[in-house]
Amino acid sequence: MLVFRMQRVLSKLQRLGLSQRLAARHAFMSTAAMPEPIREPEIYYNKILINNNWVDSVSGKTFPTINPATGEKICDVAEGDKADVDKAVAAAREAFKLGSPWRRMDAHDRGRLLFKLAGLIERDQQYLSSLETLDNGKPYTVAYGADLNLVIQCYRYYGGWADKIQGKTIPITGDFFCYTRHEPVGVVGQIIPWNFPLLMQAWKLGPALAAGCTVVLKTAEQTPLTANYVAQLAVEAGFPPGVINVIPGYGPTAGAALARHMDVDKVAFTGSTEIGHEIVKAAAESNLKRTTLELGGKSPNIVLADAEMNHAIEMSHFALFFNQGQCCCAGSRTFVEEKAYDEFVERSAVRAKSRTVGDPFNPKMEQGPQVDDIQMNKILDLINSGKKEGAKLCAGGNRVGDRGYFIEPTVFADVKDNMRIAKEEIFGPVMQIIKFKDLNEVLERANNSEYGLAASVFSQDIDRVNYLVHGLRAGTVWVNCFDKFDAAAPFGGYKMSGNGRELGEYGLEAYSECKTVTMKVPQKNS
């Protein structure tokens, strides 16, 4: 019956026109009318938030945040470093003290604050989406229709969890009463990346606040503006002083100080595997604080010859090029079964050439700029390595224009496993298509990577799908879809893609301590 239903659904997909398939691909986006973007959003908050007050950095230093579509400065932002981290951690520790308003607050009311924050973000969705587009470069349609909707969902999801975190009573031997309490881990340091600034902030704050922790959050120096605005919305929502503190700054100064701080109980980091090593080292050399890491990826996207090819080609394009390729879980190793390989390569190159690149505020543009010149040049260097190592360039391969940080959608075929573009995380709009013959071969090659964040399979054969799903060493496997995220579904990696999980009930575990309480009683009865 399951196979029959699956075949019926796939048959229906085959009958869909291209425009309908594209609509299905974007089903995660809002169907509500999307307001026009604000092309020049006003900047309200460019300082450091400590104790619900906006302050300059202790050093007085600032740094510029740049519009990646033009290369021009948007504004200067306060540059936090160790002295600011010390102040923020002290504020968070004071807010976490026994008997404080935050510790005394009913769990139900913590949840209400998260719901209120979600409502304020929804109220200002147009402004936040415009600001995200300005500072990050992602298309406004994606910021509004995808990112912000997932942000709002995340805060509401964890608002619902706040009063459902509970322990157990345990029947131990003897005249004793034993139970467990799930208590907040304490002061949490959180370090977020630049590719999804609002969404990564929500993934970090949501479970931490639901569990009752206090937070010092360091934003990426490339994209500090939207996180600051959300921090002010948290103040408006009514979170007590010191519960949420936000520091813009650089990794080697502010980030390192947070990871090494002796009064931080846990650090959560999303970013590169290289810096993940440094975070774990800093945590170990200081107070052995807990760590959760969501790191790099080189995710295999496996297309079997029996897949519905129109759908597989479009979804594989989406898997790689979404968000300018700046996704840790991007389907960046596209393995295609030999019988379908030539067709897949030819049609994927055509699709890449038709992808619209330009002004991210223009709703007709599918792709905006890379986040900065450093990232752009890294991608161009890897593209050149692909050419030199013998991969076949089928589309793109160049910078677009000389203003801003735009790169052509690029497709390589005849890629070998030992090439740099097949091994290194490119984090850009560069698709690598690799040929394979059978399931055991592709499974071995797909798993032959230091990463294990995500994977995907496109096929109509449920037995072959399940064989691959069970064998792939990855934290998430999508089948006949890609990048389907939901606040209820956990996300995280195997191997050097990190440890721990974010989202879902699993995401609460890293923010809680389990305390066992055992009491002597006069007499125990069942």
Salt bridges, closest charged atoms under 4 A:
ASP56 OD1 - LYS47 NZ 3.57
GLU72 OE2 - ARG403 NH2 3.12
ASP76 OD2 - LYS73 NZ 3.07
ASP86 OD2 - LYS82 NZ 3.06
ASP86 OD1 - HIS261 NE2 3.05
GLU94 OE2 - LYS97 NZ 3.65
ASP109 OD1 - ARG112 NH1 3.98
GLU122 OE1 - ARG156 NH2 2.80
ASP124 OD1 - ARG123 NE 2.95
ASP147 OD2 - LYS138 NZ 2.49
ASP163 OD2 - HIS108 ND1 3.79
ASP163 OD1 - LYS164 NZ 2.91
GLU183 OE2 - ARG181 NE 2.67
GLU183 OE2 - LYS515 NZ 3.06
GLU221 OE1 - LYS218 NZ 3.92
GLU236 OE2 - ARG123 NH1 2.88
ASP263 OD2 - ARG93 NE 3.27
ASP265 OD2 - ARG93 NH2 2.83
GLU285 OE1 - ARG260 NH2 3.03
ASP306 OD2 - ARG464 NH1 3.01
GLU314 OE2 - ARG25 NH1 2.96
GLU314 OE1 - ARG351 NE 2.94
GLU337 OE2 - ARG464 NH2 3.09
GLU343 OE2 - ARG347 NH1 2.83
ASP359 OD2 - ARG39 NH1 2.87
GLU366 OE2 - ARG351 NH2 2.71
GLU366 OE2 - ARG355 NH1 3.73
ASP381 OD2 - ARG420 NH2 3.37
ASP417 OD2 - ARG445 NE 2.76
GLU424 OE2 - ARG420 NE 2.87
GLU441 OE2 - ARG445 NH1 2.58
GLU502 OE2 - LYS204 NZ 2.77
GLU513 OE1 - ARG290 NH2 2.95
